[in-house]
Amino acid sequence: MSNVAPGASQPNGPAPRTKISVKERLSSKSNVSKSIICLSIFALIMVVIALIIYYTVRGPRPNSTDEEKKTDQYSQTGPKPWLVHTSDWKGLSVKHVLLKRNYPLKLVIINHSVIGGCTNKNSCSEELRKMQLHVQKDLGWIDIPYNFAIGREGHVYEARGWGSEGAHTLHYNNCSVGIGFFGNYNVIRPNRGQIMNLNKLLDDGVRQGYLDRNYVIVGYKDIWPSSESPGKNLYAELKKLPKYNAERYRNMNCTQIMEDT
């Protein structure tokens, strides 16, 4: 017989249902929406704070000149968009004197042309054609003295190219790569794009086996101190490059440089 009094609820029986009013349901949904909005605002605030910290630490990017912006676009697409081959600047076909020595080379000599100072691909191509005609007709040389030339807009122009002996530095033409910058760098300053593409050219020379990975950069005046080439402004920039070393091969001839280990 059960001891539970009539009308008393069973201890393990189902709990009575509680009715939720419409007002309570709306209030619950409103609280959820408010929570989502608060979380979204918090996340947005955190993103803004993170961006402020990033740009405060990073600092503003230096303003680029128009020439540097042009050079940047040349450096972003294609295998070697910074390089203009002889056929592209419509240079005359020349049979160069091939270098009769073992690669890779260890010495890079930088000059400036003094005259010129072209600022776009068309004007630089024209300058090169004039220079080529001048040295061939008036000086009796076979071609432009440099292996490569660099315009004010940043393009690297193939002259004699890799593997050919230059005519840029007396006594050192057969053991070095000669690179000429268009313009007078006692007056004008090299821009970031020119230095950037100089490094790309030299890196490419290392990859192709034309340059030793421990190559040295010098200015023409480091070989011939009586000269002002490559101009004080370009010379100052060269001295900032990791590969610049005026003392490494000072007073050494080509044979000594090539045999140096």
PEDARA-V87466 format. One line per field, one symbol per residue. ss: DSSP state (a for helix, b for strand, c for the rest). phi: phi as a letter, one per 20 degrees, with the letter a starting at -180 (. if undefined). burial: # if it has 9 or more other C-alpha atoms within 8 Angstrom, else .. Layout:
BEGIN
ss: ???
phi: ???
burial: ???
END
This chain:
BEGIN
ss: cccccccccccccccccccccaaaaaaaaaaaaaaaaaaaaaaaaaaaaaaaaaaaaacccccccaaaaaaaaaccccccccbbcccccccccccccbccccccbbbbbbbbccccccccaaaaaaaaaaaaaaaaaccccccccccbbbcccccbbbcccccbccccccccaaacbbbbbccccccccccaaaaaaaaaaaaaaaaaccbbbbbbbbbaaaaccccccccaaaaaaacccccbcccccccccaaaaaacc
phi: .feffgnffffdeffffdfeffffffffffffffffffffffffffffffffffffffnffgfefgfffffgffedcnfbfeddfgffemfffceeeffdaeeefdcdddccemenofcbffffffgfffffffffeedmefagfefbccefeofedfdfmfndfebdbgmcfebbddcdefodeededfdgfffffffffffffffenedffdgcdcegffecgfeefenfffgffffefgefafegcfmdefffffefc
burial: ........................#.............................#...........######.##.....######..#.#....#.......###########.######.#######.##.###.....###################...####.#..###############...##.###.##..##..##..####..########......#######.##.....###.......#..##...
END
